[in-house]
Amino acid sequence: MPLDQNLLRRLFGDRDLPGLRIVLVCPVTATAVRQGPESGTGPAWIAYLCPAHTLALPAWPGPLTHSAGLHLPCGTVLDFRAPEELLRSHADLWLSKLSGLSPEVSDGDWSDVLGQAYEVLSARLDEGDKGDGVEGGGLSGIVTMAGMAHRSAVAGNLFQAALSLCLAETLALRF
Ligand SMILES: [Zn+2]
């Protein structure tokens, strides 16, 4: 059955959803949400969590409420923030760590930052296993999406760059 459009409108209003992110590997359906700060048109982000992760992540910001309407896997985050904020979140949460770049790079120009990340990750791929192993296969996907994100940022499309990093983030959960 298709998702009820009235439900989507009630939950999200007319807002675009620049990022549907998977930030945890957990097979359990979420029963609770934590919501980010109010952005004027709704919460900046909504994180869906199962009971175990609700308890395991007590330091996550945002009040805890019941997950209404949508049945999503634990670890799903609906991220409504502006593309620049979403890119900064990616840099802070995983991209800087994986690429070895200083987190302060996210204060710079995004086409530069993503270009540097792409180069570092590509070099790592060249040095490592290119076979079918988790390391080689997972890293190939991340490098591909980082390259796409860089290309979008150079073209001035930060919305698309943020979408590419959402996919790379899911692949990066293997590391
Ligand atoms: Zn969970």
Backbone and ligand atoms as CSV (ligand in chain L), in Angstrom:
chain,resi,resn,atom,element,x,y,z
A,1,MET,N,N,0.853,-1.190,0.000
A,1,MET,CA,C,0.000,0.000,0.000
A,1,MET,C,C,0.895,1.248,0.000
A,2,PRO,N,N,0.613,2.233,-0.843
A,2,PRO,CA,C,1.472,3.424,-0.850
A,2,PRO,C,C,1.349,4.197,0.457
A,3,LEU,N,N,2.416,4.884,0.783
A,3,LEU,CA,C,2.429,5.689,1.992
A,3,LEU,C,C,1.392,6.806,1.867
A,4,ASP,N,N,0.655,7.007,2.932
A,4,ASP,CA,C,-0.424,7.996,2.935
A,4,ASP,C,C,0.156,9.413,2.799
A,5,GLN,N,N,-0.238,10.098,1.725
A,5,GLN,CA,C,0.292,11.448,1.499
A,5,GLN,C,C,-0.140,12.413,2.596
A,6,ASN,N,N,-1.334,12.166,3.187
A,6,ASN,CA,C,-1.774,13.037,4.279
A,6,ASN,C,C,-0.872,12.893,5.492
A,7,LEU,N,N,-0.396,11.651,5.730
A,7,LEU,CA,C,0.521,11.419,6.840
A,7,LEU,C,C,1.828,12.183,6.599
A,8,LEU,N,N,2.350,12.093,5.371
A,8,LEU,CA,C,3.597,12.802,5.064
A,8,LEU,C,C,3.417,14.308,5.247
A,9,ARG,N,N,2.255,14.819,4.829
A,9,ARG,CA,C,2.023,16.255,4.955
A,9,ARG,C,C,1.936,16.665,6.426
A,10,ARG,N,N,1.282,15.806,7.220
A,10,ARG,CA,C,1.139,16.125,8.650
A,10,ARG,C,C,2.518,16.113,9.327
A,11,LEU,N,N,3.360,15.151,8.944
A,11,LEU,CA,C,4.660,15.031,9.594
A,11,LEU,C,C,5.649,16.094,9.115
A,12,PHE,N,N,5.633,16.375,7.836
A,12,PHE,CA,C,6.707,17.188,7.265
A,12,PHE,C,C,6.243,18.524,6.731
A,13,GLY,N,N,4.913,18.755,6.630
A,13,GLY,CA,C,4.453,19.972,5.995
A,13,GLY,C,C,4.888,19.974,4.538
A,14,ASP,N,N,5.340,21.125,4.081
A,14,ASP,CA,C,5.783,21.222,2.686
A,14,ASP,C,C,7.303,21.200,2.576
A,15,ARG,N,N,7.954,20.775,3.649
A,15,ARG,CA,C,9.420,20.845,3.632
A,15,ARG,C,C,10.032,19.788,2.724
A,16,ASP,N,N,11.119,20.151,2.074
A,16,ASP,CA,C,11.910,19.158,1.359
A,16,ASP,C,C,12.711,18.356,2.369
A,17,LEU,N,N,13.070,17.151,1.961
A,17,LEU,CA,C,13.879,16.287,2.822
A,17,LEU,C,C,15.226,16.071,2.145
A,18,PRO,N,N,16.224,16.907,2.468
A,18,PRO,CA,C,17.500,16.760,1.779
A,18,PRO,C,C,18.265,15.505,2.184
A,19,GLY,N,N,17.962,14.957,3.346
A,19,GLY,CA,C,18.746,13.806,3.762
A,19,GLY,C,C,17.944,12.748,4.476
A,20,LEU,N,N,17.894,11.532,3.929
A,20,LEU,CA,C,17.414,10.385,4.684
A,20,LEU,C,C,18.658,9.573,4.989
A,21,ARG,N,N,19.041,9.575,6.264
A,21,ARG,CA,C,20.339,9.015,6.645
A,21,ARG,C,C,20.157,7.757,7.477
A,22,ILE,N,N,21.098,6.845,7.348
A,22,ILE,CA,C,21.157,5.664,8.199
A,22,ILE,C,C,22.439,5.811,9.006
A,23,VAL,N,N,22.330,6.023,10.299
A,23,VAL,CA,C,23.519,6.299,11.099
A,23,VAL,C,C,23.864,5.161,12.055
A,24,LEU,N,N,23.026,4.114,12.096
A,24,LEU,CA,C,23.267,2.952,12.950
A,24,LEU,C,C,22.874,1.706,12.175
A,25,VAL,N,N,23.583,0.603,12.447
A,25,VAL,CA,C,23.150,-0.672,11.884
A,25,VAL,C,C,22.357,-1.388,12.967
A,26,CYS,N,N,21.028,-1.444,12.810
A,26,CYS,CA,C,20.168,-2.080,13.805
A,26,CYS,C,C,18.918,-2.573,13.074
A,27,PRO,N,N,18.582,-3.864,13.218
A,27,PRO,CA,C,17.464,-4.419,12.457
A,27,PRO,C,C,16.094,-4.150,13.082
A,28,VAL,N,N,16.063,-3.525,14.242
A,28,VAL,CA,C,14.814,-3.394,14.992
A,28,VAL,C,C,14.046,-2.162,14.529
A,29,THR,N,N,12.726,-2.294,14.449
A,29,THR,CA,C,11.888,-1.143,14.097
A,29,THR,C,C,11.893,-0.133,15.238
A,30,ALA,N,N,12.028,1.123,14.886
A,30,ALA,CA,C,12.079,2.181,15.897
A,30,ALA,C,C,10.727,2.350,16.576
A,31,THR,N,N,10.766,2.671,17.866
A,31,THR,CA,C,9.539,2.951,18.604
A,31,THR,C,C,9.551,4.352,19.188
A,32,ALA,N,N,10.670,5.041,19.060
A,32,ALA,CA,C,10.790,6.375,19.640
A,32,ALA,C,C,11.579,7.271,18.697
A,33,VAL,N,N,11.396,8.555,18.862
A,33,VAL,CA,C,12.189,9.508,18.083
A,33,VAL,C,C,12.823,10.534,19.004
A,34,ARG,N,N,13.969,10.997,18.595
A,34,ARG,CA,C,14.535,12.213,19.179
A,34,ARG,C,C,14.519,13.269,18.088
A,35,GLN,N,N,14.153,14.479,18.477
A,35,GLN,CA,C,14.024,15.551,17.498
A,35,GLN,C,C,15.052,16.634,17.760
A,36,GLY,N,N,15.626,17.133,16.686
A,36,GLY,CA,C,16.567,18.238,16.786
A,36,GLY,C,C,15.844,19.541,17.075
A,37,PRO,N,N,16.607,20.629,17.158
A,37,PRO,CA,C,16.013,21.929,17.499
A,37,PRO,C,C,14.955,22.360,16.490
A,38,GLU,N,N,14.018,23.124,16.977
A,38,GLU,CA,C,12.941,23.637,16.120
A,38,GLU,C,C,13.532,24.615,15.101
A,39,SER,N,N,13.158,24.420,13.844
A,39,SER,CA,C,13.754,25.250,12.785
A,39,SER,C,C,12.799,26.327,12.294
A,40,GLY,N,N,11.601,26.389,12.890
A,40,GLY,CA,C,10.616,27.369,12.431
A,40,GLY,C,C,9.497,26.698,11.658
A,41,THR,N,N,9.843,25.657,10.906
A,41,THR,CA,C,8.820,24.923,10.151
A,41,THR,C,C,8.725,23.484,10.617
A,42,GLY,N,N,9.419,23.161,11.719
A,42,GLY,CA,C,9.429,21.793,12.240
A,42,GLY,C,C,10.817,21.490,12.769
A,43,PRO,N,N,10.987,20.297,13.362
A,43,PRO,CA,C,12.304,19.963,13.896
A,43,PRO,C,C,13.354,19.876,12.783
A,44,ALA,N,N,14.595,20.266,13.125
A,44,ALA,CA,C,15.683,20.264,12.135
A,44,ALA,C,C,15.992,18.845,11.672
A,45,TRP,N,N,15.836,17.885,12.584
A,45,TRP,CA,C,16.025,16.487,12.214
A,45,TRP,C,C,15.228,15.617,13.154
A,46,ILE,N,N,14.914,14.403,12.696
A,46,ILE,CA,C,14.179,13.441,13.513
A,46,ILE,C,C,14.931,12.117,13.434
A,47,ALA,N,N,15.390,11.619,14.588
A,47,ALA,CA,C,16.120,10.348,14.637
A,47,ALA,C,C,15.202,9.269,15.182
A,48,TYR,N,N,15.080,8.150,14.465
A,48,TYR,CA,C,14.232,7.033,14.869
A,48,TYR,C,C,15.077,5.990,15.587
A,49,LEU,N,N,14.627,5.577,16.781
A,49,LEU,CA,C,15.431,4.684,17.616
A,49,LEU,C,C,14.581,3.567,18.220
A,50,CYS,N,N,15.203,2.395,18.373
A,50,CYS,CA,C,14.551,1.279,19.069
A,50,CYS,C,C,14.753,1.449,20.578
A,51,PRO,N,N,14.062,0.656,21.413
A,51,PRO,CA,C,14.208,0.826,22.868
A,51,PRO,C,C,15.654,0.690,23.334
A,52,ALA,N,N,16.393,-0.300,22.781
A,52,ALA,CA,C,17.772,-0.504,23.236
A,52,ALA,C,C,18.643,0.704,22.914
A,53,HIS,N,N,18.517,1.212,21.702
A,53,HIS,CA,C,19.362,2.356,21.337
A,53,HIS,C,C,18.880,3.651,21.983
A,54,THR,N,N,17.617,3.691,22.342
A,54,THR,CA,C,17.140,4.850,23.097
A,54,THR,C,C,17.885,4.937,24.419
A,55,LEU,N,N,18.098,3.750,25.039
A,55,LEU,CA,C,18.812,3.715,26.315
A,55,LEU,C,C,20.313,3.837,26.108
A,56,ALA,N,N,20.816,3.255,24.992
A,56,ALA,CA,C,22.259,3.238,24.766
A,56,ALA,C,C,22.794,4.600,24.351
A,57,LEU,N,N,21.921,5.456,23.894
A,57,LEU,CA,C,22.374,6.765,23.422
A,57,LEU,C,C,21.701,7.882,24.226
A,58,PRO,N,N,21.850,7.841,25.546
A,58,PRO,CA,C,21.145,8.839,26.368
A,58,PRO,C,C,21.654,10.252,26.128
A,59,ALA,N,N,22.882,10.354,25.575
A,59,ALA,CA,C,23.458,11.691,25.405
A,59,ALA,C,C,23.017,12.352,24.108
A,60,TRP,N,N,22.287,11.607,23.289
A,60,TRP,CA,C,21.821,12.242,22.053
A,60,TRP,C,C,20.936,13.417,22.399
A,61,PRO,N,N,21.110,14.494,21.658
A,61,PRO,CA,C,20.297,15.671,21.980
A,61,PRO,C,C,18.850,15.459,21.552
A,62,GLY,N,N,18.005,16.301,22.100
A,62,GLY,CA,C,16.608,16.290,21.663
A,62,GLY,C,C,15.736,15.488,22.598
A,63,PRO,N,N,14.513,15.949,22.820
A,63,PRO,CA,C,13.593,15.222,23.682
A,63,PRO,C,C,13.157,13.912,23.037
A,64,LEU,N,N,12.819,12.965,23.899
A,64,LEU,CA,C,12.398,11.652,23.429
A,64,LEU,C,C,10.871,11.596,23.388
A,65,THR,N,N,10.330,11.233,22.221
A,65,THR,CA,C,8.882,11.071,22.112
A,65,THR,C,C,8.587,9.806,21.330
A,66,HIS,N,N,7.319,9.448,21.293
A,66,HIS,CA,C,6.940,8.256,20.534
A,66,HIS,C,C,7.052,8.514,19.043
A,67,SER,N,N,7.418,7.472,18.334
A,67,SER,CA,C,7.474,7.560,16.882
A,67,SER,C,C,6.051,7.458,16.350
A,68,ALA,N,N,5.580,8.545,15.754
A,68,ALA,CA,C,4.192,8.562,15.283
A,68,ALA,C,C,4.144,8.356,13.786
A,69,GLY,N,N,3.340,7.419,13.380
A,69,GLY,CA,C,3.039,7.310,11.950
A,69,GLY,C,C,3.994,6.473,11.146
A,70,LEU,N,N,5.245,6.867,11.072
A,70,LEU,CA,C,6.175,6.156,10.211
A,70,LEU,C,C,6.829,5.012,10.967
A,71,HIS,N,N,6.905,3.858,10.313
A,71,HIS,CA,C,7.604,2.714,10.898
A,71,HIS,C,C,8.922,2.570,10.158
A,72,LEU,N,N,9.977,3.056,10.770
A,72,LEU,CA,C,11.286,3.070,10.121
A,72,LEU,C,C,12.267,2.264,10.958
A,73,PRO,N,N,13.316,1.729,10.315
A,73,PRO,CA,C,14.321,1.004,11.085
A,73,PRO,C,C,15.049,1.939,12.050
A,74,CYS,N,N,15.418,1.376,13.192
A,74,CYS,CA,C,16.239,2.120,14.155
A,74,CYS,C,C,17.495,2.639,13.446
A,75,GLY,N,N,17.864,3.875,13.756
A,75,GLY,CA,C,19.064,4.458,13.155
A,75,GLY,C,C,18.778,5.320,11.950
A,76,THR,N,N,17.484,5.398,11.542
A,76,THR,CA,C,17.125,6.274,10.430
A,76,THR,C,C,16.995,7.706,10.940
A,77,VAL,N,N,17.566,8.623,10.220
A,77,VAL,CA,C,17.436,10.034,10.569
A,77,VAL,C,C,16.884,10.791,9.367
A,78,LEU,N,N,15.763,11.470,9.578
A,78,LEU,CA,C,15.228,12.382,8.559
A,78,LEU,C,C,15.838,13.742,8.845
A,79,ASP,N,N,16.653,14.217,7.923
A,79,ASP,CA,C,17.430,15.432,8.178
A,79,ASP,C,C,16.941,16.544,7.265
A,80,PHE,N,N,16.330,17.564,7.871
A,80,PHE,CA,C,15.721,18.664,7.106
A,80,PHE,C,C,16.621,19.886,7.041
A,81,ARG,N,N,17.840,19.769,7.551
A,81,ARG,CA,C,18.680,20.965,7.623
A,81,ARG,C,C,19.113,21.436,6.244
A,82,ALA,N,N,19.534,22.693,6.190
A,82,ALA,CA,C,20.031,23.255,4.934
A,82,ALA,C,C,21.261,22.468,4.487
A,83,PRO,N,N,21.512,22.407,3.180
A,83,PRO,CA,C,22.628,21.600,2.687
A,83,PRO,C,C,23.967,21.897,3.362
A,84,GLU,N,N,24.257,23.170,3.630
A,84,GLU,CA,C,25.537,23.500,4.278
A,84,GLU,C,C,25.625,22.850,5.660
A,85,GLU,N,N,24.521,22.894,6.411
A,85,GLU,CA,C,24.516,22.294,7.751
A,85,GLU,C,C,24.622,20.780,7.668
A,86,LEU,N,N,23.968,20.219,6.664
A,86,LEU,CA,C,24.008,18.769,6.477
A,86,LEU,C,C,25.428,18.328,6.122
A,87,LEU,N,N,26.095,19.088,5.262
A,87,LEU,CA,C,27.482,18.754,4.904
A,87,LEU,C,C,28.381,18.850,6.136
A,88,ARG,N,N,28.156,19.872,6.952
A,88,ARG,CA,C,28.968,20.006,8.168
A,88,ARG,C,C,28.741,18.816,9.104
A,89,SER,N,N,27.501,18.378,9.199
A,89,SER,CA,C,27.185,17.227,10.042
A,89,SER,C,C,27.905,15.971,9.538
A,90,HIS,N,N,27.918,15.772,8.217
A,90,HIS,CA,C,28.651,14.632,7.659
A,90,HIS,C,C,30.135,14.729,7.997
A,91,ALA,N,N,30.696,15.928,7.841
A,91,ALA,CA,C,32.127,16.115,8.137
A,91,ALA,C,C,32.407,15.790,9.601
A,92,ASP,N,N,31.557,16.288,10.493
A,92,ASP,CA,C,31.781,16.099,11.930
A,92,ASP,C,C,31.587,14.648,12.357
A,93,LEU,N,N,30.568,13.987,11.796
A,93,LEU,CA,C,30.209,12.656,12.290
A,93,LEU,C,C,31.086,11.543,11.725
A,94,TRP,N,N,31.494,11.639,10.466
A,94,TRP,CA,C,32.217,10.499,9.902
A,94,TRP,C,C,33.234,10.840,8.825
A,95,LEU,N,N,32.993,11.871,8.014
A,95,LEU,CA,C,33.856,12.071,6.849
A,95,LEU,C,C,35.273,12.501,7.246
A,96,SER,N,N,35.374,13.387,8.243
A,96,SER,CA,C,36.706,13.822,8.670
A,96,SER,C,C,37.495,12.648,9.231
A,97,LYS,N,N,36.829,11.833,10.025
A,97,LYS,CA,C,37.503,10.690,10.644
A,97,LYS,C,C,37.969,9.696,9.580
A,98,LEU,N,N,37.098,9.394,8.633
A,98,LEU,CA,C,37.425,8.385,7.619
A,98,LEU,C,C,38.503,8.885,6.662
A,99,SER,N,N,38.473,10.167,6.334
A,99,SER,CA,C,39.415,10.692,5.351
A,99,SER,C,C,40.678,11.219,6.012
A,100,GLY,N,N,40.684,11.313,7.354
A,100,GLY,CA,C,41.865,11.813,8.055
A,100,GLY,C,C,42.030,13.320,7.944
A,101,LEU,N,N,41.023,14.002,7.424
A,101,LEU,CA,C,41.114,15.456,7.316
A,101,LEU,C,C,40.725,16.090,8.642
A,102,SER,N,N,41.298,17.241,8.911
A,102,SER,CA,C,40.958,17.961,10.125
A,102,SER,C,C,39.501,18.419,10.066
A,103,PRO,N,N,38.768,18.290,11.178
A,103,PRO,CA,C,37.368,18.733,11.164
A,103,PRO,C,C,37.226,20.208,10.794
A,104,GLU,N,N,38.290,20.991,11.040
A,104,GLU,CA,C,38.194,22.432,10.745
A,104,GLU,C,C,38.056,22.692,9.247
A,105,VAL,N,N,38.365,21.672,8.421
A,105,VAL,CA,C,38.242,21.917,6.980
A,105,VAL,C,C,36.807,22.255,6.610
A,106,SER,N,N,35.864,21.830,7.465
A,106,SER,CA,C,34.472,22.096,7.119
A,106,SER,C,C,34.132,23.577,7.254
A,107,ASP,N,N,35.089,24.385,7.737
A,107,ASP,CA,C,34.872,25.831,7.742
A,107,ASP,C,C,35.195,26.436,6.380
A,108,GLY,N,N,35.788,25.622,5.507
A,108,GLY,CA,C,36.220,26.166,4.228
A,108,GLY,C,C,35.180,26.004,3.141
A,109,ASP,N,N,35.629,26.145,1.935
A,109,ASP,CA,C,34.777,26.009,0.766
A,109,ASP,C,C,34.470,24.531,0.536
A,110,TRP,N,N,33.196,24.201,0.348
A,110,TRP,CA,C,32.823,22.783,0.289
A,110,TRP,C,C,33.400,22.061,-0.914
A,111,SER,N,N,33.567,22.765,-2.035
A,111,SER,CA,C,34.167,22.065,-3.180
A,111,SER,C,C,35.610,21.696,-2.868
A,112,ASP,N,N,36.336,22.563,-2.136
A,112,ASP,CA,C,37.704,22.233,-1.710
A,112,ASP,C,C,37.706,21.061,-0.743
A,113,VAL,N,N,36.842,21.154,0.270
A,113,VAL,CA,C,36.802,20.124,1.316
A,113,VAL,C,C,36.505,18.751,0.710
A,114,LEU,N,N,35.486,18.709,-0.133
A,114,LEU,CA,C,35.084,17.422,-0.711
A,114,LEU,C,C,36.120,16.923,-1.716
A,115,GLY,N,N,36.806,17.850,-2.406
A,115,GLY,CA,C,37.890,17.462,-3.298
A,115,GLY,C,C,39.032,16.814,-2.520
A,116,GLN,N,N,39.368,17.409,-1.388
A,116,GLN,CA,C,40.439,16.837,-0.542
A,116,GLN,C,C,40.035,15.467,-0.022
A,117,ALA,N,N,38.800,15.360,0.444
A,117,ALA,CA,C,38.327,14.077,0.973
A,117,ALA,C,C,38.375,13.012,-0.122
A,118,TYR,N,N,37.953,13.380,-1.307
A,118,TYR,CA,C,37.961,12.436,-2.431
A,118,TYR,C,C,39.387,11.975,-2.732
A,119,GLU,N,N,40.334,12.906,-2.756
A,119,GLU,CA,C,41.724,12.544,-3.063
A,119,GLU,C,C,42.296,11.612,-2.010
A,120,VAL,N,N,42.068,11.924,-0.739
A,120,VAL,CA,C,42.611,11.101,0.342
A,120,VAL,C,C,42.020,9.689,0.287
A,121,LEU,N,N,40.703,9.606,0.103
A,121,LEU,CA,C,40.040,8.291,0.085
A,121,LEU,C,C,40.433,7.500,-1.167
A,122,SER,N,N,40.607,8.197,-2.295
A,122,SER,CA,C,41.041,7.515,-3.518
A,122,SER,C,C,42.431,6.919,-3.330
A,123,ALA,N,N,43.330,7.689,-2.701
A,123,ALA,CA,C,44.699,7.200,-2.471
A,123,ALA,C,C,44.660,5.975,-1.570
A,124,ARG,N,N,43.780,6.021,-0.572
A,124,ARG,CA,C,43.654,4.881,0.339
A,124,ARG,C,C,43.156,3.645,-0.412
A,125,LEU,N,N,42.253,3.864,-1.338
A,125,LEU,CA,C,41.726,2.757,-2.137
A,125,LEU,C,C,42.827,2.181,-3.030
A,126,ASP,N,N,43.650,3.074,-3.621
A,126,ASP,CA,C,44.741,2.625,-4.494
A,126,ASP,C,C,45.743,1.768,-3.728
A,127,GLU,N,N,45.957,2.115,-2.460
A,127,GLU,CA,C,46.949,1.389,-1.663
A,127,GLU,C,C,46.413,0.061,-1.148
A,128,GLY,N,N,45.092,-0.040,-1.056
A,128,GLY,CA,C,44.511,-1.186,-0.353
A,128,GLY,C,C,43.968,-2.264,-1.253
A,129,ASP,N,N,43.133,-3.087,-0.666
A,129,ASP,CA,C,42.523,-4.219,-1.353
A,129,ASP,C,C,41.475,-3.714,-2.343
A,130,LYS,N,N,41.639,-4.095,-3.607
A,130,LYS,CA,C,40.645,-3.699,-4.610
A,130,LYS,C,C,39.710,-4.862,-4.943
A,131,GLY,N,N,39.852,-5.938,-4.217
A,131,GLY,CA,C,39.061,-7.121,-4.516
A,131,GLY,C,C,37.642,-7.006,-4.000
A,132,ASP,N,N,37.049,-8.124,-3.730
A,132,ASP,CA,C,35.651,-8.136,-3.321
A,132,ASP,C,C,35.482,-8.071,-1.808
A,133,GLY,N,N,36.597,-7.890,-1.093
A,133,GLY,CA,C,36.510,-7.838,0.362
A,133,GLY,C,C,35.702,-6.639,0.818
A,134,VAL,N,N,35.288,-6.683,2.049
A,134,VAL,CA,C,34.478,-5.583,2.592
A,134,VAL,C,C,35.231,-4.273,2.477
A,135,GLU,N,N,36.529,-4.329,2.803
A,135,GLU,CA,C,37.325,-3.096,2.765
A,135,GLU,C,C,37.323,-2.493,1.361
A,136,GLY,N,N,37.687,-3.316,0.368
A,136,GLY,CA,C,37.771,-2.810,-0.996
A,136,GLY,C,C,36.407,-2.412,-1.529
A,137,GLY,N,N,35.429,-3.297,-1.389
A,137,GLY,CA,C,34.111,-3.019,-1.948
A,137,GLY,C,C,33.444,-1.829,-1.301
A,138,GLY,N,N,33.477,-1.778,0.030
A,138,GLY,CA,C,32.831,-0.671,0.733
A,138,GLY,C,C,33.495,0.648,0.423
A,139,LEU,N,N,34.828,0.616,0.404
A,139,LEU,CA,C,35.560,1.862,0.165
A,139,LEU,C,C,35.340,2.372,-1.262
A,140,SER,N,N,35.226,1.449,-2.220
A,140,SER,CA,C,34.963,1.875,-3.610
A,140,SER,C,C,33.688,2.693,-3.699
A,141,GLY,N,N,32.645,2.227,-3.011
A,141,GLY,CA,C,31.375,2.942,-3.039
A,141,GLY,C,C,31.487,4.314,-2.401
A,142,ILE,N,N,32.221,4.373,-1.285
A,142,ILE,CA,C,32.385,5.662,-0.598
A,142,ILE,C,C,33.156,6.640,-1.479
A,143,VAL,N,N,34.236,6.142,-2.115
A,143,VAL,CA,C,35.037,7.002,-2.995
A,143,VAL,C,C,34.183,7.499,-4.158
A,144,THR,N,N,33.372,6.605,-4.721
A,144,THR,CA,C,32.496,6.999,-5.835
A,144,THR,C,C,31.549,8.117,-5.411
A,145,MET,N,N,30.902,7.937,-4.240
A,145,MET,CA,C,29.928,8.940,-3.811
A,145,MET,C,C,30.607,10.234,-3.374
A,146,ALA,N,N,31.819,10.119,-2.786
A,146,ALA,CA,C,32.574,11.341,-2.432
A,146,ALA,C,C,32.940,12.099,-3.706
A,147,GLY,N,N,33.292,11.356,-4.750
A,147,GLY,CA,C,33.599,12.004,-6.030
A,147,GLY,C,C,32.387,12.697,-6.614
A,148,MET,N,N,31.220,12.048,-6.502
A,148,MET,CA,C,29.987,12.672,-7.000
A,148,MET,C,C,29.646,13.920,-6.182
A,149,ALA,N,N,29.848,13.816,-4.862
A,149,ALA,CA,C,29.569,14.969,-3.991
A,149,ALA,C,C,30.480,16.137,-4.359
A,150,HIS,N,N,31.758,15.831,-4.625
A,150,HIS,CA,C,32.693,16.886,-5.018
A,150,HIS,C,C,32.234,17.548,-6.317
A,151,ARG,N,N,31.855,16.735,-7.288
A,151,ARG,CA,C,31.432,17.276,-8.575
A,151,ARG,C,C,30.211,18.184,-8.401
A,152,SER,N,N,29.261,17.747,-7.576
A,152,SER,CA,C,28.066,18.572,-7.340
A,152,SER,C,C,28.425,19.882,-6.664
A,153,ALA,N,N,29.369,19.822,-5.696
A,153,ALA,CA,C,29.757,21.047,-4.982
A,153,ALA,C,C,30.447,22.017,-5.933
A,154,VAL,N,N,31.295,21.506,-6.815
A,154,VAL,CA,C,31.967,22.366,-7.805
A,154,VAL,C,C,30.921,23.057,-8.685
A,155,ALA,N,N,29.847,22.321,-9.001
A,155,ALA,CA,C,28.778,22.882,-9.836
A,155,ALA,C,C,27.837,23.782,-9.035
A,156,GLY,N,N,28.096,23.904,-7.731
A,156,GLY,CA,C,27.276,24.789,-6.900
A,156,GLY,C,C,26.009,24.144,-6.375
A,157,ASN,N,N,25.865,22.833,-6.540
A,157,ASN,CA,C,24.660,22.141,-6.092
A,157,ASN,C,C,24.948,21.398,-4.775
A,158,LEU,N,N,24.870,22.134,-3.667
A,158,LEU,CA,C,25.196,21.529,-2.372
A,158,LEU,C,C,24.105,20.561,-1.912
A,159,PHE,N,N,22.880,20.775,-2.379
A,159,PHE,CA,C,21.782,19.851,-2.052
A,159,PHE,C,C,22.138,18.444,-2.579
A,160,GLN,N,N,22.561,18.366,-3.835
A,160,GLN,CA,C,22.927,17.072,-4.419
A,160,GLN,C,C,24.178,16.509,-3.748
A,161,ALA,N,N,25.117,17.376,-3.407
A,161,ALA,CA,C,26.339,16.920,-2.724
A,161,ALA,C,C,25.985,16.261,-1.395
A,162,ALA,N,N,25.038,16.873,-0.665
A,162,ALA,CA,C,24.631,16.309,0.627
A,162,ALA,C,C,23.943,14.959,0.435
A,163,LEU,N,N,23.144,14.832,-0.626
A,163,LEU,CA,C,22.488,13.545,-0.900
A,163,LEU,C,C,23.521,12.446,-1.159
A,164,SER,N,N,24.549,12.769,-1.934
A,164,SER,CA,C,25.590,11.775,-2.223
A,164,SER,C,C,26.276,11.336,-0.928
A,165,LEU,N,N,26.503,12.284,-0.026
A,165,LEU,CA,C,27.177,11.923,1.226
A,165,LEU,C,C,26.272,11.082,2.128
A,166,CYS,N,N,24.953,11.222,2.006
A,166,CYS,CA,C,24.046,10.362,2.776
A,166,CYS,C,C,24.263,8.899,2.382
A,167,LEU,N,N,24.445,8.647,1.079
A,167,LEU,CA,C,24.695,7.272,0.631
A,167,LEU,C,C,26.062,6.797,1.107
A,168,ALA,N,N,27.065,7.666,0.996
A,168,ALA,CA,C,28.417,7.292,1.436
A,168,ALA,C,C,28.425,6.998,2.937
A,169,GLU,N,N,27.644,7.761,3.705
A,169,GLU,CA,C,27.587,7.566,5.157
A,169,GLU,C,C,27.090,6.160,5.494
A,170,THR,N,N,26.078,5.700,4.773
A,170,THR,CA,C,25.552,4.361,5.022
A,170,THR,C,C,26.630,3.308,4.738
A,171,LEU,N,N,27.367,3.475,3.645
A,171,LEU,CA,C,28.457,2.543,3.338
A,171,LEU,C,C,29.549,2.600,4.398
A,172,ALA,N,N,29.789,3.796,4.938
A,172,ALA,CA,C,30.864,3.978,5.912
A,172,ALA,C,C,30.556,3.280,7.240
A,173,LEU,N,N,29.317,2.871,7.457
A,173,LEU,CA,C,28.980,2.162,8.699
A,173,LEU,C,C,29.730,0.847,8.802
A,174,ARG,N,N,30.229,0.328,7.661
A,174,ARG,CA,C,30.966,-0.936,7.704
A,174,ARG,C,C,32.355,-0.768,8.316
A,175,PHE,N,N,32.826,0.459,8.408
A,175,PHE,CA,C,34.209,0.653,8.841
A,175,PHE,C,C,34.297,0.861,10.336
L,1,ZN,ZN,ZN,18.376,-0.039,17.602
